[in-house]
Amino acid sequence: MATKNENKENTNFALGRENYKLLAIGFAIIVIGFLLMLGGKSVSPDKFSDNIFSFRRITLAPIVVLAGFAFEIWAIMKKPKA
């Protein structure tokens, strides 16, 4: 019969609790970046809308997404506290 200590040893994860929290934050940053890319459609299909070329969609959103991916890499590589 397994004791509590043996069960606790079998539940070791590759990353610590803090790492998983940081991964969730990084995922949220990536989702925010993709949400910033939304919109810009034209009112009618016959007319072209220049709204798709806004600073938010062309510059800011990709930078936020890339920052989210960089944060994810950092969150994985960060050593968990003992």
MARGU-49470 format. One record per residue: residue number from 1; x, y, z of N, C-alpha, C, O, CB in turn; residue in three letters. Coordinates in nm, 2 decimals, always signed. Each point is the difference from the previous one (the first is absolute). Glycine has a CB too. Layout:
BEGIN
  num    n_xx    n_yy    n_zz   ca_xx   ca_yy   ca_zz    c_xx    c_yy    c_zz    o_xx    o_yy    o_zz   cb_xx   cb_yy   cb_zz  residuo
  NUM       X       Y       Z       X       Y       Z       X       Y       Z       X       Y       Z       X       Y       Z      ALA
...
//
This chain:
BEGIN
  num    n_xx    n_yy    n_zz   ca_xx   ca_yy   ca_zz    c_xx    c_yy    c_zz    o_xx    o_yy    o_zz   cb_xx   cb_yy   cb_zz  residuo
    1   +0.08   -0.12   +0.00   -0.08   +0.12   +0.00   +0.09   +0.12   +0.00   +0.09   +0.01   +0.08   -0.27   -0.13   +0.04      MET
    2   +0.14   +0.22   -0.21   +0.09   +0.12   -0.01   -0.04   +0.10   +0.11   -0.11   +0.02   +0.04   +0.12   -0.05   -0.29      ALA
    3   +0.10   +0.09   +0.30   -0.02   +0.11   +0.10   -0.02   +0.13   -0.06   +0.02   +0.02   -0.12   +0.12   -0.15   +0.28      THR
    4   -0.16   +0.23   -0.08   -0.02   +0.14   -0.05   +0.12   +0.05   -0.07   -0.01   +0.07   -0.10   -0.16   -0.03   +0.28      LYS
    5   +0.29   -0.07   -0.12   +0.12   +0.05   -0.06   +0.03   -0.06   -0.14   +0.05   +0.07   -0.09   +0.04   -0.04   +0.32      ASN
    6   -0.12   -0.16   -0.25   +0.02   -0.06   -0.12   -0.10   +0.06   -0.11   +0.04   +0.02   -0.11   +0.04   -0.23   +0.23      GLU
    7   -0.20   +0.24   -0.08   -0.10   +0.06   -0.09   +0.05   +0.14   -0.04   -0.02   +0.04   -0.12   -0.17   -0.18   +0.22      ASN
    8   +0.24   +0.21   -0.01   +0.05   +0.14   -0.02   +0.11   +0.00   -0.10   +0.01   +0.09   -0.09   -0.09   -0.02   +0.32      LYS
    9   +0.17   -0.17   -0.22   +0.12   -0.01   -0.09   -0.05   -0.03   -0.14   +0.07   +0.04   -0.10   +0.07   -0.11   +0.29      GLU
   10   -0.24   +0.00   -0.21   -0.05   -0.04   -0.13   -0.07   +0.11   -0.08   -0.02   +0.00   -0.12   +0.00   -0.23   +0.21      ASN
   11   -0.02   +0.34   -0.01   -0.07   +0.11   -0.07   +0.09   +0.12   -0.03   -0.05   +0.11   -0.01   -0.15   -0.18   +0.13      THR
   12   +0.33   +0.05   -0.14   +0.09   +0.11   -0.04   -0.03   +0.04   -0.14   +0.00   -0.09   -0.09   +0.18   +0.00   +0.25      ASN
   13   -0.19   +0.21   -0.19   -0.02   +0.05   -0.13   +0.13   +0.06   -0.05   +0.09   +0.03   +0.08   -0.33   +0.02   -0.03      PHE
   14   +0.25   -0.03   -0.18   +0.12   +0.05   -0.06   +0.02   +0.15   +0.04   +0.12   +0.04   +0.01   -0.15   -0.20   -0.20      ALA
   15   -0.07   +0.23   +0.20   +0.01   +0.14   +0.04   -0.07   +0.02   +0.13   -0.08   -0.08   +0.05   +0.08   +0.15   -0.29      LEU
   16   +0.04   +0.04   +0.31   -0.06   +0.04   +0.13   -0.13   +0.07   -0.02   -0.04   +0.04   -0.11   +0.26   -0.03   +0.21      GLY
   17   -0.29   +0.01   +0.01   -0.13   +0.07   +0.00   +0.01   +0.14   -0.06   -0.08   +0.05   -0.07   +0.01   -0.18   +0.27      ARG
   18   +0.18   +0.20   -0.16   +0.02   +0.14   -0.05   +0.02   +0.00   -0.16   -0.05   +0.09   -0.06   +0.16   -0.03   +0.28      GLU
   19   -0.04   -0.16   -0.27   +0.01   -0.01   -0.14   -0.13   -0.01   -0.08   -0.02   +0.06   -0.10   +0.24   -0.17   +0.14      ASN
   20   -0.31   +0.03   +0.02   -0.13   -0.02   -0.06   -0.08   +0.13   +0.00   -0.08   +0.03   -0.09   +0.08   -0.27   +0.15      TYR
   21   +0.01   +0.31   +0.05   -0.07   +0.13   +0.01   +0.06   +0.10   -0.11   -0.08   +0.07   -0.06   +0.04   -0.10   +0.31      LYS
   22   +0.17   +0.03   -0.26   +0.06   +0.08   -0.10   -0.04   -0.04   -0.15   -0.01   +0.09   -0.08   +0.21   -0.05   +0.24      LEU
   23   -0.21   -0.17   -0.18   -0.05   -0.05   -0.13   -0.14   +0.05   -0.03   -0.03   +0.03   -0.11   +0.18   -0.23   +0.14      LEU
   24   -0.23   +0.20   +0.07   -0.14   +0.05   -0.01   +0.00   +0.15   -0.04   -0.08   +0.05   -0.08   +0.00   -0.22   +0.24      ALA
   25   +0.17   +0.25   -0.09   +0.01   +0.14   -0.03   +0.05   +0.02   -0.14   -0.06   +0.09   -0.07   +0.10   -0.04   +0.31      ILE
   26   +0.06   -0.13   -0.28   +0.04   +0.01   -0.14   -0.10   -0.03   -0.10   -0.01   +0.06   -0.11   +0.23   -0.12   +0.19      GLY
   27   -0.30   -0.04   -0.05   -0.11   -0.04   -0.09   -0.10   +0.12   -0.01   -0.05   +0.02   -0.11   +0.08   -0.27   +0.16      PHE
   28   -0.06   +0.31   +0.06   -0.09   +0.12   +0.00   +0.05   +0.11   -0.09   -0.07   +0.07   -0.07   -0.01   -0.14   +0.30      ALA
   29   +0.21   +0.09   -0.22   +0.06   +0.11   -0.08   -0.01   -0.03   -0.15   -0.03   +0.09   -0.08   +0.19   -0.04   +0.27      ILE
   30   -0.14   -0.18   -0.23   -0.02   -0.04   -0.14   -0.14   +0.02   -0.04   -0.02   +0.05   -0.11   +0.21   -0.21   +0.13      ILE
   31   -0.29   +0.13   +0.06   -0.14   +0.01   -0.03   -0.03   +0.15   -0.02   -0.07   +0.04   -0.09   +0.01   -0.25   +0.21      VAL
   32   +0.11   +0.30   -0.03   -0.02   +0.14   -0.02   +0.06   +0.05   -0.13   -0.07   +0.08   -0.06   +0.07   -0.05   +0.31      ILE
   33   +0.11   -0.08   -0.29   +0.06   +0.04   -0.13   -0.09   -0.04   -0.11   -0.01   +0.08   -0.10   +0.24   -0.10   +0.20      GLY
   34   -0.28   -0.09   -0.10   -0.09   -0.04   -0.11   -0.13   +0.07   +0.00   -0.06   +0.03   -0.10   +0.16   -0.25   +0.11      PHE
   35   -0.15   +0.26   +0.11   -0.12   +0.08   +0.01   +0.02   +0.14   -0.06   -0.09   +0.06   -0.05   +0.02   -0.19   +0.26      LEU
   36   +0.19   +0.18   -0.19   +0.04   +0.13   -0.06   -0.01   +0.00   -0.15   -0.01   +0.10   -0.06   +0.15   -0.05   +0.26      LEU
   37   -0.12   -0.17   -0.26   +0.00   -0.01   -0.15   -0.14   +0.00   -0.05   -0.02   +0.02   -0.12   +0.23   -0.14   +0.13      MET
   38   -0.31   +0.10   +0.07   -0.14   -0.01   -0.05   -0.05   +0.13   -0.06   +0.05   +0.11   +0.04   -0.09   -0.28   +0.14      LEU
   39   -0.06   +0.16   -0.26   -0.07   +0.12   -0.06   +0.06   +0.04   -0.13   +0.08   -0.06   -0.06   -0.14   +0.13   +0.29      GLY
   40   +0.01   +0.05   -0.27   +0.05   +0.06   -0.13   -0.08   -0.04   -0.12   +0.04   +0.03   -0.11   +0.18   -0.02   +0.22      GLY
   41   -0.33   -0.07   -0.09   -0.08   -0.04   -0.12   -0.07   +0.12   -0.06   -0.03   +0.10   +0.07   +0.00   -0.34   +0.02      LYS
   42   -0.01   +0.23   -0.22   -0.07   +0.11   -0.06   -0.15   -0.02   +0.02   -0.05   -0.11   +0.03   +0.24   +0.14   -0.20      SER
   43   -0.26   +0.08   +0.16   -0.14   +0.00   +0.02   -0.07   -0.08   -0.11   -0.09   -0.08   +0.03   +0.10   +0.31   +0.08      VAL
   44   +0.03   -0.21   -0.23   -0.06   -0.08   -0.11   +0.12   -0.07   -0.08   +0.11   +0.05   +0.00   -0.31   +0.11   -0.02      SER
   45   +0.17   -0.27   -0.04   +0.11   -0.07   -0.07   +0.04   +0.07   -0.13   +0.10   -0.03   -0.06   -0.19   -0.18   +0.15      PRO
   46   +0.02   +0.31   -0.13   +0.03   +0.08   -0.12   +0.11   +0.10   +0.02   +0.06   +0.05   -0.09   -0.29   -0.09   +0.00      ASP
   47   +0.24   +0.09   +0.22   +0.10   +0.10   +0.03   +0.11   -0.05   +0.08   -0.02   -0.08   +0.09   -0.17   +0.25   -0.09      LYS
   48   +0.31   -0.12   -0.02   +0.12   -0.04   +0.07   +0.02   +0.09   +0.12   -0.02   +0.12   -0.01   +0.13   -0.20   -0.20      PHE
   49   -0.08   +0.02   +0.32   +0.02   +0.08   +0.13   +0.15   +0.00   +0.03   +0.06   -0.10   +0.01   -0.29   +0.04   +0.07      SER
   50   +0.28   +0.18   -0.05   +0.14   +0.02   +0.04   +0.02   -0.03   +0.15   +0.11   +0.01   +0.05   -0.08   +0.16   -0.23      ASP
   51   -0.13   -0.21   +0.25   +0.01   -0.02   +0.14   +0.09   -0.13   +0.03   +0.04   -0.01   +0.11   -0.27   +0.12   -0.08      ASN
   52   +0.24   -0.19   -0.12   +0.09   -0.12   +0.02   +0.15   +0.04   +0.01   +0.08   -0.09   +0.05   -0.25   -0.05   -0.17      ILE
   53   +0.20   +0.25   +0.08   +0.14   +0.05   +0.00   +0.03   +0.09   +0.12   +0.09   +0.08   -0.01   -0.08   -0.10   -0.24      PHE
   54   -0.08   +0.01   +0.36   +0.02   +0.08   +0.12   +0.12   -0.04   +0.07   +0.05   -0.11   -0.01   -0.29   +0.15   +0.03      SER
   55   +0.30   +0.05   +0.06   +0.12   -0.03   +0.08   -0.02   -0.11   +0.09   +0.09   -0.09   +0.02   -0.03   +0.33   -0.03      PHE
   56   -0.18   -0.25   +0.07   -0.04   -0.11   +0.09   +0.02   -0.14   -0.06   +0.05   -0.09   +0.06   -0.21   +0.25   +0.06      ARG
   57   +0.10   -0.17   -0.24   +0.00   -0.13   -0.07   +0.13   -0.04   -0.06   +0.04   -0.12   +0.00   -0.28   +0.15   -0.04      ARG
   58   +0.31   +0.07   -0.02   +0.12   -0.03   -0.07   +0.13   +0.00   +0.08   +0.09   -0.08   -0.02   -0.20   +0.19   -0.17      ILE
   59   +0.12   -0.03   +0.30   +0.12   +0.01   +0.08   -0.02   -0.05   +0.14   +0.08   -0.09   +0.05   -0.02   +0.28   -0.19      THR
   60   -0.16   -0.13   +0.21   -0.01   -0.03   +0.14   -0.03   -0.15   +0.03   +0.06   -0.06   +0.09   -0.14   +0.30   -0.06      LEU
   61   -0.02   -0.29   -0.10   -0.05   -0.14   +0.03   +0.11   -0.10   -0.03   +0.02   -0.09   +0.09   -0.25   +0.16   -0.15      ALA
   62   +0.31   -0.07   -0.05   +0.10   -0.10   -0.01   +0.11   +0.02   +0.10   +0.06   -0.11   +0.04   -0.10   +0.11   -0.28      PRO
   63   +0.07   +0.12   +0.29   +0.10   +0.02   +0.10   -0.05   -0.07   +0.13   +0.08   -0.06   +0.07   +0.00   +0.28   -0.18      ILE
   64   -0.20   -0.20   +0.14   -0.06   -0.06   +0.13   +0.00   -0.15   -0.01   +0.04   -0.07   +0.09   -0.19   +0.27   -0.06      VAL
   65   +0.12   -0.26   -0.15   +0.00   -0.14   -0.02   +0.14   -0.06   +0.02   +0.02   -0.10   +0.07   -0.22   +0.12   -0.22      VAL
   66   +0.30   +0.05   +0.09   +0.14   -0.05   +0.01   +0.05   +0.02   +0.14   +0.07   -0.09   +0.05   -0.03   +0.15   -0.29      LEU
   67   -0.08   +0.04   +0.31   +0.04   +0.02   +0.14   -0.07   -0.11   +0.08   +0.07   -0.05   +0.10   -0.05   +0.30   -0.13      ALA
   68   -0.14   -0.29   +0.00   -0.06   -0.12   +0.07   +0.07   -0.13   -0.02   +0.02   -0.07   +0.10   -0.23   +0.19   -0.12      GLY
   69   +0.26   -0.14   -0.10   +0.08   -0.12   -0.03   +0.13   +0.00   +0.08   +0.05   -0.10   +0.05   -0.16   +0.08   -0.28      PHE
   70   +0.18   +0.14   +0.23   +0.12   +0.01   +0.07   -0.02   -0.02   +0.15   +0.08   -0.06   +0.07   +0.01   +0.22   -0.25      ALA
   71   -0.20   -0.11   +0.23   -0.03   -0.02   +0.14   -0.03   -0.15   +0.03   +0.04   -0.05   +0.11   -0.14   +0.28   -0.10      PHE
   72   +0.04   -0.30   -0.10   -0.02   -0.14   +0.02   +0.13   -0.08   +0.00   +0.02   -0.09   +0.09   -0.24   +0.11   -0.21      GLU
   73   +0.31   +0.02   +0.04   +0.13   -0.07   +0.00   +0.07   +0.03   +0.13   +0.06   -0.09   +0.06   -0.04   +0.11   -0.31      ILE
   74   -0.02   +0.10   +0.30   +0.06   +0.04   +0.13   -0.07   -0.08   +0.11   +0.07   -0.05   +0.09   -0.01   +0.28   -0.18      TRP
   75   -0.19   -0.24   +0.08   -0.07   -0.07   +0.11   +0.03   -0.15   +0.01   +0.01   -0.06   +0.10   -0.20   +0.22   -0.13      ALA
   76   +0.22   -0.22   -0.09   +0.04   -0.14   +0.00   +0.15   -0.01   +0.05   +0.03   -0.10   +0.08   -0.19   +0.05   -0.27      ILE
   77   +0.24   +0.14   +0.16   +0.14   -0.01   +0.03   +0.03   +0.04   +0.15   +0.11   -0.04   +0.05   -0.05   +0.08   -0.29      MET
   78   -0.14   +0.04   +0.30   +0.02   +0.05   +0.14   +0.01   -0.12   +0.09   -0.09   -0.09   +0.00   -0.03   +0.30   -0.05      LYS
   79   +0.22   -0.21   +0.13   +0.02   -0.11   +0.10   -0.11   +0.02   +0.12   -0.01   +0.11   +0.05   +0.26   -0.13   -0.11      LYS
   80   -0.32   -0.08   +0.09   -0.09   +0.00   +0.11   +0.08   +0.02   +0.13   +0.11   -0.06   +0.02   -0.28   -0.08   -0.15      PRO
   81   +0.11   +0.21   +0.22   +0.06   +0.01   +0.14   -0.01   -0.13   +0.07   -0.10   -0.07   -0.01   +0.04   +0.32   +0.02      LYS
   82   +0.16   -0.27   +0.07   +0.01   -0.13   +0.07   -0.10   -0.01   +0.12   -0.01   -0.10   +0.07   +0.24   +0.08   -0.13      ALA
//
